[in-house]
Amino acid sequence: MALVEGCKHETEVTIPASAIEQETGKVAEQFQKRVQLKGFRAGKVPLSLVRKTYAADIRQKVIENLVPVHFDLKMKEENLRVVGQPNITDVHWHDGESVHFKADFEVFPDFELDNYVGVEIPYTEPVVTDEDIDKRVAEIRDQKATYLNEDPRPIAGGDYAVVSLESIEGADEPIRSDEVQVLIGGAETMPGFTENLTGSEVGDEKEFDVTYPEDYGREALAGKTVKFHVTVKGLRRKELPELNDEFAQDLGDFRTVDELKAAVRKSIFSQRQTDSEREAKDRVVEKLVEANEFPVPNVFVERQVENRVNERLRALEQQGVDTKSFKLDWQKVLEAQRADATKEVRASLILGRVAEKEAIGVTNDEVDREVNQIARQEQEAVASVRKKLQANGTLDRIASHIQTQKTLNFLFEKAVKTAE
């Protein structure tokens, strides 16, 4: 057994002549049952003739049957945990003799993990101010605002212009809408709309260019200059609801504005606490990765790169991008993302080792809760959803995710928190 590099190993395996002869006899009998030769009925061809006529095919089948078995036996003897598929080479076959072959493969890394309890990280409990609460309440009022039609007059800053628009040129796919509400001078309104609609009146029709920034949210429009035909159809003003107990009661189980604000405070604190803890947990993992340098199997790295690429492609598809036409140079992608993917794999292996050392497992009840939630979201029977998740491997991923989160919670609880 030889260690080549990192997690890569190579070995030479011997299959005894007795095992070769025994398997050859079995395979030959299997061939005899189904082969047909002129002058013989099916299944009645003499075994000696079958072995002579189909010698090459029988030999290939014997190799296919025995190589995996004896490779696994060798790994058990060496107490090695193989990941991925071994590369089998140099198979030497001589009639009546043992068969020898070489195998190169990767193994699960064996590493020591110390000092994972008490990792020092910056962390402070989040604070919610009265200004934070007032801002969130203002956002709620804005969401509940009504828009009232105004008498016709020239459009000015702060007005809501109701327009129909259609792209004339510049867009990859046509843009058309019969009614769009545009806030003149609004932070999210493209300057081209504000400049060209200011001073317009109901009934006016205009053609003008709108240039979208390079970092625009819709990638299909990012960096593009699009010419629009726009018709002004109306003018509206926004009216906010009055902030009083009646407003609070309309929002839910609140009797007063003070109760609403208390709920808002709790919501903001909970979200900020979740975000702060997630950042702190990420920092714990980063420190553990930095402190524990060990080789990781290339097969794991390639799998992680593939996952990263697939996630990116799915995100693009959700934005309306046709990714089927993409031609990816896998080697370039692999090399570009190898460093980050390697860190992510190492982090995953470290979390797995912590879970093993601390006996952090997953209960059936914990998995059931996740399955039940998915069933509610998809409005399907729990049994049906579970069967589907079991079949496509998602159930195992759910259990793995739960274990990872419990492990991160453990590391965070045991970490030494210092001021930011």
C-alpha positions as semicolon CSV with decimal commas, in nm:
position;residue;x (nm);y (nm);z (nm)
1;M;0,000;0,000;0,000
2;A;0,147;0,337;-0,098
3;L;0,037;0,689;-0,013
4;V;0,074;0,894;-0,329
5;E;-0,037;1,241;-0,222
6;G;-0,301;1,387;0,009
7;C;-0,581;1,133;0,017
8;K;-0,461;0,945;-0,291
9;H;-0,338;0,589;-0,247
10;E;-0,235;0,309;-0,479
11;T;-0,208;-0,063;-0,422
12;E;-0,164;-0,391;-0,601
13;V;-0,420;-0,666;-0,547
14;T;-0,391;-1,038;-0,615
15;I;-0,685;-1,265;-0,692
16;P;-0,587;-1,625;-0,614
17;A;-0,589;-1,876;-0,899
18;S;-0,839;-2,088;-0,707
19;A;-1,088;-1,798;-0,693
20;I;-1,036;-1,733;-1,067
21;E;-1,103;-2,095;-1,158
22;Q;-1,411;-2,120;-0,934
23;E;-1,563;-1,798;-1,075
24;T;-1,474;-1,902;-1,431
25;G;-1,671;-2,223;-1,381
26;K;-1,976;-2,030;-1,255
27;V;-1,965;-1,778;-1,538
28;A;-1,916;-2,051;-1,799
29;E;-2,226;-2,231;-1,670
30;Q;-2,423;-1,906;-1,693
31;F;-2,309;-1,866;-2,055
32;Q;-2,398;-2,230;-2,129
33;K;-2,761;-2,168;-2,028
34;R;-2,817;-1,889;-2,277
35;V;-2,575;-1,927;-2,572
36;Q;-2,672;-2,093;-2,899
37;L;-2,430;-2,268;-3,137
38;K;-2,511;-2,434;-3,465
39;G;-2,590;-2,800;-3,419
40;F;-2,685;-2,769;-3,054
41;R;-3,010;-2,690;-2,881
42;A;-3,018;-2,388;-2,650
43;G;-2,864;-2,475;-2,314
44;K;-2,716;-2,803;-2,447
45;V;-2,381;-2,676;-2,579
46;P;-2,097;-2,873;-2,410
47;L;-1,933;-2,670;-2,133
48;S;-1,586;-2,727;-2,277
49;L;-1,699;-2,580;-2,609
50;V;-1,860;-2,283;-2,436
51;R;-1,538;-2,210;-2,245
52;K;-1,336;-2,230;-2,565
53;T;-1,571;-2,031;-2,788
54;Y;-1,648;-1,755;-2,541
55;A;-1,314;-1,748;-2,359
56;A;-1,263;-1,371;-2,393
57;D;-1,618;-1,286;-2,285
58;I;-1,601;-1,523;-1,990
59;R;-1,266;-1,377;-1,884
60;Q;-1,407;-1,023;-1,897
61;K;-1,709;-1,120;-1,688
62;V;-1,488;-1,294;-1,430
63;I;-1,275;-0,980;-1,401
64;E;-1,585;-0,761;-1,361
65;N;-1,714;-0,990;-1,086
66;L;-1,395;-1,045;-0,887
67;V;-1,202;-0,718;-0,907
68;P;-1,450;-0,518;-0,690
69;V;-1,478;-0,802;-0,438
70;H;-1,105;-0,845;-0,388
71;F;-1,041;-0,471;-0,390
72;D;-1,294;-0,435;-0,105
73;L;-1,127;-0,721;0,084
74;K;-0,792;-0,547;0,049
75;M;-0,938;-0,220;0,182
76;K;-1,085;-0,400;0,483
77;E;-0,747;-0,557;0,556
78;E;-0,581;-0,216;0,539
79;N;-0,868;-0,054;0,733
80;L;-0,912;0,217;0,469
81;R;-1,236;0,404;0,397
82;V;-1,249;0,454;0,022
83;V;-1,439;0,745;-0,132
84;G;-1,548;0,747;-0,494
85;Q;-1,462;0,475;-0,745
86;P;-1,111;0,327;-0,770
87;N;-0,920;0,346;-1,099
88;I;-0,827;-0,009;-1,198
89;T;-0,523;-0,061;-1,425
90;D;-0,267;-0,322;-1,529
91;V;-0,490;-0,629;-1,503
92;H;-0,264;-0,930;-1,572
93;W;-0,437;-1,257;-1,663
94;H;-0,259;-1,583;-1,731
95;D;-0,460;-1,905;-1,756
96;G;-0,426;-2,116;-1,448
97;E;-0,251;-1,841;-1,251
98;S;-0,342;-1,571;-1,007
99;V;-0,463;-1,238;-1,147
100;H;-0,290;-0,916;-1,046
101;F;-0,414;-0,560;-1,087
102;K;-0,333;-0,211;-0,967
103;A;-0,576;0,034;-0,815
104;D;-0,542;0,402;-0,734
105;F;-0,809;0,559;-0,518
106;E;-0,888;0,821;-0,257
107;V;-0,967;0,762;0,109
108;F;-1,164;0,952;0,369
109;P;-0,915;1,178;0,551
110;D;-0,795;1,071;0,893
111;F;-0,728;1,380;1,102
112;E;-0,715;1,482;1,465
113;L;-0,944;1,762;1,579
114;D;-0,856;1,945;1,897
115;N;-0,950;2,275;2,061
116;Y;-1,289;2,304;1,897
117;V;-1,449;2,394;2,230
118;G;-1,399;2,752;2,348
119;V;-1,313;2,911;2,013
120;E;-1,288;3,288;2,064
121;I;-1,519;3,492;1,841
122;P;-1,653;3,849;1,837
123;Y;-2,019;3,858;1,934
124;T;-2,257;4,096;2,109
125;E;-2,630;4,066;2,164
126;P;-2,826;4,277;1,913
127;V;-2,995;4,600;2,022
128;V;-3,330;4,734;1,898
129;T;-3,385;5,110;1,929
130;D;-3,706;5,311;1,923
131;E;-3,593;5,447;1,586
132;D;-3,574;5,091;1,451
133;I;-3,930;5,027;1,564
134;D;-4,060;5,355;1,419
135;K;-3,894;5,275;1,086
136;R;-4,051;4,926;1,071
137;V;-4,395;5,061;1,166
138;A;-4,358;5,325;0,893
139;E;-4,282;5,046;0,644
140;I;-4,598;4,863;0,754
141;R;-4,803;5,179;0,708
142;D;-4,649;5,222;0,363
143;Q;-4,751;4,867;0,270
144;K;-5,108;4,944;0,377
145;A;-5,120;5,275;0,187
146;T;-5,398;5,350;-0,061
147;Y;-5,353;5,533;-0,390
148;L;-5,614;5,793;-0,479
149;N;-5,671;5,937;-0,826
150;E;-5,580;6,304;-0,866
151;D;-5,735;6,557;-1,102
152;P;-5,531;6,599;-1,421
153;R;-5,232;6,834;-1,388
154;P;-4,862;6,836;-1,485
155;I;-4,673;6,551;-1,318
156;A;-4,424;6,658;-1,050
157;G;-4,173;6,492;-0,819
158;G;-4,335;6,269;-0,560
159;D;-4,636;6,194;-0,782
160;Y;-4,735;5,846;-0,890
161;A;-4,776;5,839;-1,267
162;V;-4,991;5,560;-1,408
163;V;-4,853;5,465;-1,751
164;S;-4,864;5,195;-2,015
165;L;-4,531;5,114;-2,173
166;E;-4,380;4,903;-2,446
167;S;-4,016;4,851;-2,540
168;I;-3,926;4,949;-2,894
169;E;-3,561;4,844;-2,905
170;G;-3,271;4,749;-2,678
171;A;-3,437;4,467;-2,480
172;D;-3,356;4,103;-2,550
173;E;-3,721;4,016;-2,494
174;P;-4,011;4,258;-2,548
175;I;-4,131;4,449;-2,240
176;R;-4,498;4,542;-2,235
177;S;-4,740;4,646;-1,961
178;D;-5,083;4,806;-1,983
179;E;-5,056;4,970;-1,641
180;V;-4,748;5,054;-1,435
181;Q;-4,733;5,291;-1,139
182;V;-4,415;5,503;-1,145
183;L;-4,302;5,712;-0,846
184;I;-4,150;6,024;-0,999
185;G;-3,813;6,087;-0,837
186;G;-3,833;5,764;-0,635
187;A;-3,508;5,594;-0,533
188;E;-3,600;5,280;-0,725
189;T;-3,728;5,466;-1,034
190;M;-3,486;5,474;-1,326
191;P;-3,377;5,838;-1,387
192;G;-3,490;5,810;-1,749
193;F;-3,853;5,773;-1,641
194;T;-3,835;6,060;-1,392
195;E;-3,670;6,299;-1,638
196;N;-3,904;6,226;-1,927
197;L;-4,233;6,202;-1,735
198;T;-4,190;6,514;-1,520
199;G;-4,420;6,785;-1,658
200;S;-4,627;6,540;-1,864
201;E;-5,004;6,523;-1,841
202;V;-5,267;6,251;-1,876
203;G;-5,297;6,149;-2,242
204;D;-4,940;6,240;-2,338
205;E;-4,741;5,983;-2,540
206;K;-4,362;5,983;-2,545
207;E;-4,068;5,780;-2,670
208;F;-3,743;5,791;-2,473
209;D;-3,438;5,590;-2,369
210;V;-3,387;5,437;-2,024
211;T;-3,037;5,320;-1,928
212;Y;-3,015;5,048;-1,663
213;P;-2,708;5,020;-1,435
214;E;-2,464;4,732;-1,469
215;D;-2,572;4,591;-1,132
216;Y;-2,945;4,609;-1,203
217;G;-3,143;4,334;-1,033
218;R;-3,276;4,183;-1,357
219;E;-2,970;4,056;-1,543
220;A;-3,157;4,065;-1,875
221;L;-3,168;4,447;-1,843
222;A;-2,841;4,512;-1,658
223;G;-2,625;4,759;-1,853
224;K;-2,882;4,789;-2,133
225;T;-3,032;5,105;-2,286
226;V;-3,396;5,042;-2,380
227;K;-3,618;5,270;-2,586
228;F;-3,979;5,281;-2,460
229;H;-4,307;5,407;-2,597
230;V;-4,499;5,541;-2,294
231;T;-4,857;5,666;-2,258
232;V;-4,959;5,860;-1,945
233;K;-5,295;5,721;-1,827
234;G;-5,342;5,877;-1,485
235;L;-5,208;6,049;-1,175
236;R;-5,230;5,925;-0,815
237;R;-5,127;6,025;-0,465
238;K;-5,043;5,795;-0,178
239;E;-5,242;5,815;0,144
240;L;-5,103;5,646;0,456
241;P;-5,335;5,500;0,722
242;E;-5,342;5,687;1,053
243;L;-5,128;5,527;1,323
244;N;-5,381;5,450;1,595
245;D;-5,525;5,155;1,788
246;E;-5,770;5,080;1,509
247;F;-5,480;5,044;1,265
248;A;-5,305;4,807;1,508
249;Q;-5,622;4,598;1,546
250;D;-5,656;4,566;1,167
251;L;-5,308;4,411;1,150
252;G;-5,379;4,119;1,380
253;D;-5,413;4,019;1,744
254;F;-5,320;4,362;1,882
255;R;-5,538;4,591;2,092
256;T;-5,319;4,900;2,091
257;V;-5,033;5,063;1,904
258;D;-4,808;4,985;2,202
259;E;-4,881;4,613;2,163
260;L;-4,803;4,640;1,793
261;K;-4,472;4,812;1,867
262;A;-4,384;4,547;2,127
263;A;-4,440;4,275;1,866
264;V;-4,233;4,469;1,614
265;R;-3,949;4,500;1,867
266;K;-3,957;4,126;1,931
267;S;-3,957;4,050;1,558
268;I;-3,662;4,279;1,484
269;F;-3,464;4,141;1,779
270;S;-3,530;3,781;1,673
271;Q;-3,414;3,847;1,316
272;R;-3,103;4,035;1,426
273;Q;-3,019;3,766;1,678
274;T;-3,050;3,499;1,408
275;D;-2,826;3,699;1,173
276;S;-2,568;3,771;1,445
277;E;-2,553;3,409;1,556
278;R;-2,518;3,291;1,197
279;E;-2,222;3,526;1,143
280;A;-2,067;3,408;1,471
281;K;-2,111;3,043;1,375
282;D;-1,951;3,111;1,038
283;R;-1,655;3,265;1,218
284;V;-1,619;2,961;1,446
285;V;-1,606;2,735;1,142
286;E;-1,359;2,966;0,965
287;K;-1,128;2,952;1,266
288;L;-1,151;2,574;1,286
289;V;-1,073;2,543;0,914
290;E;-0,773;2,773;0,956
291;A;-0,649;2,575;1,256
292;N;-0,696;2,229;1,105
293;E;-0,508;2,183;0,780
294;F;-0,553;1,838;0,628
295;P;-0,594;1,698;0,276
296;V;-0,943;1,638;0,137
297;P;-1,042;1,393;-0,137
298;N;-1,051;1,548;-0,483
299;V;-1,381;1,370;-0,550
300;F;-1,539;1,570;-0,265
301;V;-1,399;1,895;-0,403
302;E;-1,528;1,827;-0,753
303;R;-1,870;1,737;-0,614
304;Q;-1,878;2,063;-0,416
305;V;-1,781;2,266;-0,724
306;E;-2,060;2,095;-0,916
307;N;-2,306;2,185;-0,638
308;R;-2,191;2,548;-0,644
309;V;-2,229;2,568;-1,022
310;N;-2,573;2,406;-1,016
311;E;-2,693;2,647;-0,746
312;R;-2,574;2,941;-0,956
313;L;-2,744;2,806;-1,268
314;R;-3,071;2,754;-1,078
315;A;-3,053;3,113;-0,952
316;L;-3,003;3,240;-1,307
317;E;-3,294;3,030;-1,434
318;Q;-3,518;3,181;-1,166
319;Q;-3,424;3,522;-1,305
320;G;-3,536;3,413;-1,650
321;V;-3,191;3,335;-1,795
322;D;-3,174;3,043;-2,041
323;T;-2,879;2,841;-1,909
324;K;-2,917;2,554;-2,156
325;S;-2,707;2,742;-2,408
326;F;-2,416;2,783;-2,164
327;K;-2,098;2,601;-2,261
328;L;-1,892;2,557;-1,946
329;D;-1,523;2,463;-1,954
330;W;-1,534;2,228;-1,658
331;Q;-1,158;2,232;-1,599
332;K;-1,151;2,612;-1,587
333;V;-1,453;2,619;-1,355
334;L;-1,292;2,354;-1,133
335;E;-0,964;2,540;-1,103
336;A;-1,136;2,876;-1,045
337;Q;-1,346;2,741;-0,759
338;R;-1,114;2,474;-0,619
339;A;-0,980;2,683;-0,329
340;D;-1,322;2,789;-0,198
341;A;-1,472;2,444;-0,254
342;T;-1,182;2,282;-0,066
343;K;-1,245;2,507;0,236
344;E;-1,615;2,423;0,228
345;V;-1,542;2,050;0,215
346;R;-1,292;2,080;0,499
347;A;-1,552;2,270;0,703
348;S;-1,809;1,998;0,641
349;L;-1,564;1,725;0,747
350;I;-1,475;1,916;1,063
351;L;-1,841;1,958;1,158
352;G;-1,892;1,588;1,097
353;R;-1,602;1,501;1,325
354;V;-1,734;1,733;1,600
355;A;-2,075;1,567;1,574
356;E;-1,907;1,228;1,604
357;K;-1,697;1,327;1,905
358;E;-1,990;1,489;2,086
359;A;-2,243;1,221;1,984
360;I;-2,465;1,481;1,818
361;G;-2,731;1,287;1,634
362;V;-3,071;1,337;1,477
363;T;-3,394;1,196;1,615
364;N;-3,687;1,064;1,415
365;D;-3,907;1,335;1,567
366;E;-3,675;1,607;1,434
367;V;-3,688;1,464;1,082
368;D;-4,066;1,413;1,109
369;R;-4,116;1,780;1,192
370;E;-3,935;1,882;0,874
371;V;-4,130;1,632;0,664
372;N;-4,460;1,750;0,812
373;Q;-4,372;2,110;0,733
374;I;-4,291;2,022;0,371
375;A;-4,617;1,828;0,345
376;R;-4,811;2,133;0,469
377;Q;-4,636;2,361;0,221
378;E;-4,701;2,125;-0,070
379;Q;-5,050;2,039;0,057
380;E;-4,986;1,667;0,023
381;A;-5,025;1,368;0,252
382;V;-4,732;1,321;0,489
383;A;-4,685;0,955;0,388
384;S;-4,671;1,049;0,020
385;V;-4,418;1,327;0,081
386;R;-4,200;1,102;0,297
387;K;-4,196;0,832;0,028
388;K;-4,094;1,088;-0,234
389;L;-3,821;1,236;-0,014
390;Q;-3,690;0,890;0,067
391;A;-3,675;0,794;-0,301
392;N;-3,481;1,101;-0,419
393;G;-3,239;1,111;-0,125
394;T;-3,378;1,433;0,023
395;L;-3,465;1,263;0,353
396;D;-3,097;1,189;0,417
397;R;-3,006;1,546;0,327
398;I;-3,268;1,674;0,572
399;A;-3,118;1,462;0,850
400;S;-2,767;1,580;0,759
401;H;-2,878;1,944;0,764
402;I;-3,039;1,903;1,107
403;Q;-2,721;1,745;1,243
404;T;-2,510;2,028;1,099
405;Q;-2,730;2,292;1,258
406;K;-2,719;2,117;1,596
407;T;-2,341;2,095;1,570
408;L;-2,314;2,466;1,487
409;N;-2,538;2,546;1,784
410;F;-2,308;2,339;2,008
411;L;-1,997;2,518;1,883
412;F;-2,163;2,858;1,927
413;E;-2,275;2,779;2,284
414;K;-1,926;2,662;2,376
415;A;-1,747;2,952;2,205
416;V;-1,590;3,236;2,401
417;K;-1,771;3,555;2,295
418;T;-1,577;3,880;2,297
419;A;-1,692;4,236;2,227
420;E;-1,703;4,341;1,863
